[in-house]
Amino acid sequence: MMEEIMRKAVLLNGPIARTVAFMGHTDSLCIGDAGLPIPDGVERIDLAVTQGLPRFLDVLDAVTGELCVERVSIAQEMVDTQTALHGEVLARIAALEAAQGKPIAVDAVPHEAFKQQTASCKAVIRTGEVTPYANIILHAGVTF
């Protein structure tokens, strides 16, 4: 099945693993901070335990260990105001590119446009992250 080839490893969280398994090429999945609004009709996978737990970057690492990614979307405000976080995200994207052997496009859009894009995601994973603009949309690639 096409859904099965999107997965690369084993996630412990059932709802995330199920979502990744059913994703097809170009489908999207959002990982968001604790304050990101989630549109009605989009599945909410709520991991938030308390402020800062789990961290956005830890969840990003877990999901990208499973999902083949060909493009990511972030808010321009992350680039402009959260330079350390933006650098961490870019480092992870570069490592993922190397591991997958394929380039990953990075789109930076205004935060309002980013929030609108979440409406077409298969799910939004809510973390406990409280850093503003700690949000990313992962667009699925294929492993072949």
C-alpha positions as CSV (number, residue, x, y, z in Angstrom):
1,M,0.0,0.0,0.0
2,M,1.1,3.5,-0.7
3,E,0.5,4.5,2.9
4,E,2.9,2.0,4.2
5,I,5.9,3.3,2.2
6,M,5.6,6.7,3.8
7,R,6.8,5.3,7.2
8,K,10.5,4.9,8.0
9,A,10.6,3.6,11.6
10,V,8.4,2.9,14.6
11,L,6.8,5.7,16.7
12,L,5.4,4.8,20.1
13,N,2.5,7.3,19.9
14,G,-0.3,5.5,18.2
15,P,-2.2,8.5,16.8
16,I,1.0,10.0,15.2
17,A,2.1,6.6,13.8
18,R,-1.4,6.1,12.3
19,T,-1.5,9.5,10.8
20,V,2.0,9.1,9.2
21,A,1.1,5.6,8.0
22,F,-2.0,7.0,6.1
23,M,-0.2,9.9,4.6
24,G,0.4,10.0,0.8
25,H,2.7,12.1,-1.3
26,T,2.3,15.8,-0.5
27,D,-0.1,15.3,2.4
28,S,0.9,17.5,5.3
29,L,1.2,17.2,9.1
30,C,1.7,20.1,11.5
31,I,3.7,20.2,14.7
32,G,2.7,23.2,16.7
33,D,3.4,25.0,19.9
34,A,1.0,25.1,22.8
35,G,-0.8,28.2,21.6
36,L,-1.3,27.4,17.9
37,P,-5.0,27.4,17.0
38,I,-6.2,24.2,15.5
39,P,-9.0,24.5,12.9
40,D,-12.2,22.7,13.4
41,G,-12.2,19.5,11.4
42,V,-8.5,18.9,11.7
43,E,-7.4,16.1,13.9
44,R,-5.8,17.3,17.1
45,I,-3.0,15.0,18.6
46,D,-2.5,16.7,21.9
47,L,0.9,15.8,23.5
48,A,1.1,18.9,25.8
49,V,1.7,17.9,29.4
50,T,2.9,21.2,30.9
51,Q,4.7,24.3,29.6
52,G,7.8,23.1,27.7
53,L,6.9,19.4,27.8
54,P,7.2,17.9,25.3
55,R,9.5,20.3,23.4
56,F,8.8,21.2,19.8
57,L,12.2,20.0,18.6
58,D,11.9,16.6,20.4
59,V,8.6,16.0,18.6
60,L,10.0,17.2,15.3
61,D,12.9,14.7,15.7
62,A,10.5,11.8,16.5
63,V,8.2,12.5,13.6
64,T,10.9,13.1,11.0
65,G,12.4,9.8,12.1
66,E,9.3,8.2,10.7
67,L,8.1,10.5,7.9
68,C,9.8,11.1,4.5
69,V,9.7,14.9,4.0
70,E,10.0,16.8,0.8
71,R,9.0,20.3,1.9
72,V,8.4,22.2,5.1
73,S,6.5,25.4,5.9
74,I,7.3,27.7,8.7
75,A,6.2,31.2,9.7
76,Q,8.4,34.1,8.6
77,E,8.1,35.3,12.1
78,M,10.2,32.3,13.3
79,V,12.9,33.5,10.9
80,D,12.6,37.1,12.0
81,T,12.2,36.7,15.8
82,Q,13.3,33.3,16.9
83,T,16.7,33.0,15.3
84,A,18.1,30.3,17.6
85,L,15.0,28.1,17.0
86,H,15.1,28.8,13.3
87,G,18.8,27.7,13.2
88,E,17.9,24.5,15.1
89,V,15.1,23.7,12.6
90,L,17.4,24.4,9.6
91,A,20.1,22.1,11.1
92,R,17.5,19.3,11.5
93,I,16.3,19.8,8.0
94,A,19.9,19.7,6.6
95,A,20.5,16.4,8.5
96,L,17.2,15.0,7.2
97,E,18.1,16.0,3.7
98,A,21.4,14.1,4.0
99,A,19.7,11.0,5.5
100,Q,17.0,10.9,2.8
101,G,19.4,11.8,0.0
102,K,16.9,14.3,-1.3
103,P,16.6,18.1,-1.0
104,I,13.9,19.6,1.3
105,A,12.3,22.9,0.3
106,V,11.7,25.4,3.1
107,D,8.9,27.8,2.7
108,A,8.6,30.8,5.1
109,V,5.2,32.4,5.0
110,P,3.5,35.0,7.2
111,H,2.1,33.5,10.4
112,E,-1.5,34.2,9.4
113,A,-1.0,32.3,6.1
114,F,0.7,29.5,8.1
115,K,-2.4,29.2,10.3
116,Q,-4.6,29.0,7.3
117,Q,-2.4,26.2,5.8
118,T,-3.0,24.1,8.9
119,A,-6.7,23.6,7.8
120,S,-5.4,21.2,5.1
121,C,-3.2,19.2,7.3
122,K,-4.1,15.6,8.2
123,A,-3.5,16.4,11.8
124,V,-1.9,19.0,14.1
125,I,0.3,17.7,16.9
126,R,0.2,20.1,19.9
127,T,3.3,20.2,21.9
128,G,4.0,21.9,25.3
129,E,6.3,24.3,23.6
130,V,5.8,27.9,24.7
131,T,8.3,29.5,22.3
132,P,6.4,31.8,19.9
133,Y,6.2,30.6,16.3
134,A,7.6,27.1,17.2
135,N,5.4,25.5,14.4
136,I,6.2,23.6,11.3
137,I,4.2,21.9,8.5
138,L,5.8,18.8,7.1
139,H,4.8,17.8,3.6
140,A,5.3,14.1,2.8
141,G,7.7,12.9,0.2
142,V,8.2,9.4,-1.0
143,T,11.0,7.0,-0.2
144,F,11.6,5.9,-3.8
